[in-house]
Amino acid sequence: MLVVGERINSSRKGIEPAIRERDAELIASEARDQVEAGAHVVDVNTATLMEDEVESLKWAVQLIQDSVKVPVCIDTPNPVAMEEVLPICNQKAMVNSITAEAARYAKLIPLVQEYKHKVVGLCMDDRGMPDSSADRIRIASELIGKLTKDGVPIGDIYVDPVVTPVSTNTQYGMAVLDAIEAIMEEFPGVHTICGLSNLSYGLPNRKQMNQMFLVMAMTRGLDAVILDPCDKRIMANLITTMTLLGRDEFCMNYLTAFREGKLG
């Protein structure tokens, strides 16, 4: 299970001022803490800094690469920022994200082709956000078809089925789960990824809902997730679920996590 640490995001309290003020100690500590907690990739998002996004993103990416030995996930809606940052990535990074929207796809696919990084394919098209599982599967099929035709190996594609709040429609959780299962079955070799936090937006005790949804999504085939790895409970659930799904030979990861005090 690929874990992408979400904490270095300028929308989080304390992160935007740290990036703006170039607080290297705080940002480097966030990166190290996430990797120590189990992140395989560190997500970086500086989008709220607006006019300073590009330089801030470059600064943060370089700092993280100097601080930890895992790849970064470049999380920006700005093609200019993506173009500036990808050349300085010293490992195979993740481009987060491309969509089936014609204009966005056209701007980003040359960068994906040139630098050969992994790519997150968000299930959105020119008709907007998907509503049903069928919408998500249709857009995923279109995106996978386009990306593979344009030379992206299917193993480098991470489809994000778009998690939306169940507080607005209680069927949205099932729509995502059904889409994950269908995508993983119909496109062998592709990956699925999602962030969890949108699911519980507007509801109390959000962590409880996010934790349960992760377990449910993993049983449907989800093999990558964007989350806070410093949340010990959600990581304990992830490790335990991997074992129960038969993806932990001889329960070694579970036993190691127990010895290290990571199971609560």
N, C-alpha and C positions, 0 to 999 in steps of 0.2 A: 504494500500500500504506500503510494507516494504521498508524503506529507509536505505541503507547502505552507510555511509559516507566514501568517498574515499581519503580524504586529507592526511592521514598518510601513505604516500607511498614514499619510498626513491628515486624514480625516479623524484619526484617533487623538484623544486629548493628550497633550504633551508632546506628540510627535511633530506636528507642524512647526511649533516654535523651535524645537531642537534642530530640525532641518534648516529652517530659516537662519538660525544663529550659528549653524555649522558646529553643533555640539557633537563632536566625533565620539566622545566617550560614551554618551547615552546611546547613540545609534549603534555603535559597535557592540555595546553590551546587549542591546536588544537582539542583534544578530547571533551573538554567541549563546545567549540564553535559549533561543529557539532551537539552535542546532543541538545543544546539550540535551534539550527536552525531547528531541526526536525528529526535528524537521530535516528533510532531505534537500529542500529548496527554500530559499528566502525570497518572499515577495517584496517588491519595492514599488510604492505608489506615492508620488509627490504632486498629484493633480490639483490639489486645493491651493497650491502656491501660484497658480495661474501664470503670470508673466515670467516667473522665475522657475517654472517647472523643469525646463530642459536642463539648466545648469544644476539645479538641485538634484535632479535624477542622476545626472552624471556623477556628481559628488557622492551621493549616497551609494550608488553601485560600486564605485571604486573603493570606497571605505569598507563596504561589506566584503568585497573580494579580498581586501587586505586583512580582514578580521576572521573570516571563516573559509573553509575549503569546500563549500558546497556551491552549486550553481544558483543564479538569481532568476527570479521571474519578473520580467519587466511589465508592470501593470499600468498601462496608460491608454487613454482614448485618443491621444495626440500622435498622429503619424510622424510629425516632425521630431518629437521627443524620442520616439522609437528609433528613427533613423540615426539620431545623434548618439544614442546609447549602445545599440547593438554592436558597433565595432569595438567597443572597449570591454565587452564581455569575454572573460578569459576561459570560460567553460561553455558547454552547450546549454544555453539558457532557454527560458520559456517566453514566448511572445504572447502576452495576455492583453488583448485578444483580437482575433479576426472574427468577422461575422459574414453572413451571406448577403448583407447589404452591399449593393453593387459598388457604390463609391468607396466605402471603407475597404472592401476586399481589394479593389484595384490599387489602392494606395499601399496596402500592407503586403500583398503577395510578393512583389519584387524583393522586399526586404527578407521575407521568409526564404525565398529561393536563393538569395545571395549569401546569407549567413548560415543557413541550414540549421537553425535552432528549432526546438520543439515549439508547437503552436497550440494555443487554446482556441478552439472553435466555439464561439458563443452562438447558441441557437436563436438568432434574431435575423430577420430579413427585412426587406423594404416594406413589408406589411406590419412590422412592429414586433412586439413581444408575443411569444407563443402563449396560447391559452390552454390547449389540451395536450395530452400525450401525443396524439396524432400530428399536431402542429410541430411539436418538438422533433418527432421522428422524421417528418418530411424535411424540415430544415437541416437536420443532421445529415440526412442522406445527400442533400444538395451540397452541403459544405464538404463532406468527405469526398464526394465525386469531384468537385472542383479542385480541392487540395491535392488529391492523388493524381489527377490529370496534369496539374501544374508541377508535379515532381516531388511532392512532399511524401516521404515514406509513411505508410499508415501507422506504424509504431511511434511516429513523432506527433500524431494528432491526438489531442485531448479534447473531447467534446463536452462542453458545459451545457446541460439541458435547461439552464436558467431556473433557479429556485425563486419562487415568489411567495408572498405572505399567505399563510393559511387563514389569517384573520380576515382576509378579504374574500376568500373562497376556500372552503374546507376540502375541496377536491384537488387543490393545487399540489399538495404533497404526493398524493397518489399519481398525479399526472407525471411528476418528475420520476418517481420510482418506476412506473411502467415504461417511461421513455428510456431510462438507464438500461433496463433489462432487454428491451427490444434492440437498442443500439449495439449492445455488447453481443447479442446473439446474431444480428444481421451483418455485422462488420467485424469479422475475426481479426484480431491484431490491433484494433483501435482501442483507445482508452476513454474513460469518462471521468470527469472531474466536476466538483461543485464547491461553492462556498455555502456555509450553513446558515449564516446569520439572518439572511432575508426571510427565511422560513418563519421565524418566530416574531417578526416585527409586529409591534403593537400588542403583544401578549405578555403576561407576567411570567416570571421564572423561565426566561428564555433559554437558559443553559440546559434545562431539563429537556425541552423540546428538541433543541439542536443535537443533544447527545443521543436521544432515541432515534432521531431521523438518520443520523450517521450509521448506526447499527443496521437499520432497515435498508438503507441504500447499499451498504456493503453486501447484504444478503442478495441483492439484485444484480451485483456485479461491479459496483463502483470501485475503481482501483486507484483513485487519486482524490485528494481533498485539500481545500484551502481552509485552514483553521488556526486557532491559537494553540500551539503545542505546549505552552506553559500552563494550560488548563489541565491539571493532572487527571481529573475525572474523565474528560473526553478522551485523553490519550490512553487511560486504563481501559476504557470501553473499546477503543480501536484495537489495542493489543489483544484483549480477550476475544473479540470477535474474529480476528485473524486466526486465532488458535481454533475456535469452534468451527470455522469454515474450512479447516484442514489446510491452512496456508502457513503453518508453523511446525515444521518437522520436529518430532519428538518434544513438542511444546517448549523448545529451547528459548524462544524470545519471551514467552510468558514467564518462564522460570527466571530468566535473567532480569526481567522487569521486576519480578517479586523481590529478588535479592537486592536490587537497587532501590527498593522502596517506591516504585512507580505505579503500584497497583492500589494505592490508597492506604 
